[in-house]
Amino acid sequence: MNDQAETLRLKMMQSKGRTARSLAVISGKGGVGKTNFIVNFASSLRAQGKSVIIVDMDIGMGNVHILLGASAKYGLREYLTGERTLEEVVAESRLGLNFICGGSGLETVLEWTESRFQRLISAFETLQQQYDYILFDMGAGASESAIELILSVDEIIVIATSEPTSITDAYSMMKFICLRDPEKKFFIVNNRVLPKEDGNEAFTRLQFAMRKFLNKETTLLGALPEDAAVHKSVVAQQPFVSLYPNATISRRMNAITANYISSGTDIDSKETSTFLGQLKKLFARGRG
């Protein structure tokens, strides 16, 4: 544990002189594999040489640490209240992936005091200097607290299955966000695709609705099949891309990651992140 703490301290002291991209992973409904996706997406990014941290914003239902086979004594709430330092709330899995648990103190950002909000900004400023990507695992649905953060991030990945309820709820979520920020960029991943299903069905239907009703384009990153390796990796509390690197789903996940990096969103090829600036604007409007 002392070695791990020292490693984290060194990371916090280092500066890459560039700004991390911020990415929210969302879904319209629960049970579509959103958290499993973000854990494996982060692991795949890390395997491709990117430094990544996951911030678990699924209030009350966060389970990033469970899927990583790790534990976290403290979360972002303890940092915001001043009980713990940022170093103390950044946890590390046994495979070296960093994450931060959320907490009930994150529910209504716009009602925070100035000092607490400034503490949040300070944390994100530090993380943006230390990582290539900050991935936010958002809770299912469109709560006001979730929308506040989602509207600030650079990009959004939407996880959907071919089930009609998943597609309908995902569209409602995307529409709500798009009406607040028409410029927000959406990526779509079709998850849990069955062998006889069209792997692009969810994307095709979502893209059609977004084009017809909102004149908005979306980008397909890829599709992930229903695979026994997922269940086995959950039981083993390890990302399937690490535990079963040759499985079909792992190869598909790596392809999705490569598609994302080559889409123009890579930290080395895209303009500076506007994440903190957008978050500050939201806070200012909420208090005004």
Buried (B, 14 or more C-beta within 10 A) or exposed (E): EEEEEEEBEEBBEEEEEEBBBBBBBBBBBBEBBBBBBBBBBBBBBBBEEBBBBBBBBBBEEBBBBEBBEBEBEBBBBBBBEEEBBBBBBBBBBEBEBBBBBBBEBBBEBBEBEEEBBEBBBEBBEBBBBBBBBBBBBBBBBBEEBBBBBBBBBBBBBBBBBBBEEBBBBBBBBBBEBBEEBEEBBBBBBBBBBEEEBEBBBBBBBBBEBBEEEBEBEBBBBBBBBBBEBBEBBBEBBBBBBBBBEEBEBBEBBBBBBBBBBEBEBBBEEBEEBBBBEBBBEBBEEBEE
